[in-house]
Amino acid sequence: MWWVLWLLGVLLALFSSLDVWYFLRAGVVILKAWFQKPVFDITAEQVVSGRVTFNDIDMCHMNNARYLRECDFARFSLYTRNGVFKAVRALRGTMVVGANTIRYRRALCIGEGYELRSRIVTWDEKAFYLEQRFVSTKDGVVCAVMYCKQSVIRSTPDQIMQHLCKRKVEIPEFPEDLQHWVNFISASSQALRAESGLDDKNK
């Protein structure tokens, strides 16, 4: 019976120090996407379905932070199916979220189903820019919209696209609302750099 106590101790240590359910869910999402049909159009919208559960709510509607968590998992699925994860690994790079913003339009309530629609809108020399929409399956209302800047480290979006498409890929134009957000990020970065005494040549 000592091994049972040892196992329980290990599990207790893991669950008290790590968000174990997050990592388990991420693994399941990536494994499921791996066995789905690949998506060869890098900018194609991909859809995952969800439903608001008791774990997601506060005051009977979906907690604000849960939207961002679900967006994480949807991006994992997106990058697995369109090959971006595979290309990043091949190029020995990595990706991190550089910024995101979300607009809540209408609450998703307990038990309500939704589709999370994700797509790569465009990119620049340092990052991909994605749009993710929560659409209620009850009435088709867009309940929330998120923009995400996915920064690429030790590689570039252009290198990733060339690795996937085997050719130079033209960058899609920035939609006006997304360009406003990117301008805000840039202005914020410049202000913080000036506040820290950093100059433009170190950017």
Residue, then its C-alpha position, 0 to 999 in steps of 0.5 A: m500500500w505504500w505505493v498508493l500513498w506515494l502516488l497520492g502524494v505525487l498527485l497532490a503535489l502536482f495539483s497543488s503546484l500546477d494547473v494540471w487540468y490545463f496541460l491535460r486539456a491541451g494535450v487532448v486538444i492537440l492529439k484530437a487535432w492531429f487526427q483530424k483532416p489537415v487544413f492547407d489554407i493557412t488563413a482559413e477559419q477553423v471552428v471548435s464547439g464548446r458549451v458553458t459548464f459549471n466550471d466556466i461560470d461566475m454569476c451564471h455566465m461565462n467568466n471573463a478569463r475563461y474566454l481567453r483560456e478557450c482561445d488558447f485551446a482553439r489556437f492549439s487546434l488551429y496551429t496543429r491542423n494548419g501545420v504552423f506548430k510543425a513548421v515552428r519546430a522544424l525552424r527551431g523557433t517558438m511562439v508566445v502571445g505578445a498581446n491580446t484584446i477581447r470585446y465582450r458583446r453578450a454573455l454566454c450563459i450556463g449550458e449555452g453552446y457556442e462555436l469558437r471561430s479562429r483564423i489567422v488574419t495577417w502577419d508582419e515581420k515579427a508576429f501573426y495576428l489572429e481573430q477569434r469569435f465566440v458565436s452562440t449556437k442558440d441564435g448566431v450572435v457574436c458574443a465576444v471577439m478577440y484579437c491576438k498577437q502571436s509573436v514568433i521567436r527565433s524565426t519569422p512568420d515569413q519563414i514559417m509561411q515559406h516553409l509551409c507553402k514552399r514559396k514566398v507568400e503575399i501578406p494579407e492587408f491589415p483590416e482597419d480595426l486590426q490596424h488601429w489595435v496594432n498602432f495602439i500596441s506600438a504606441s504603448s511599447q514606445a511609451l514604455r521604452a521611453e519610460s525605461g530609458l530605452d532608445d529605438k535602436n534597441k527595439 
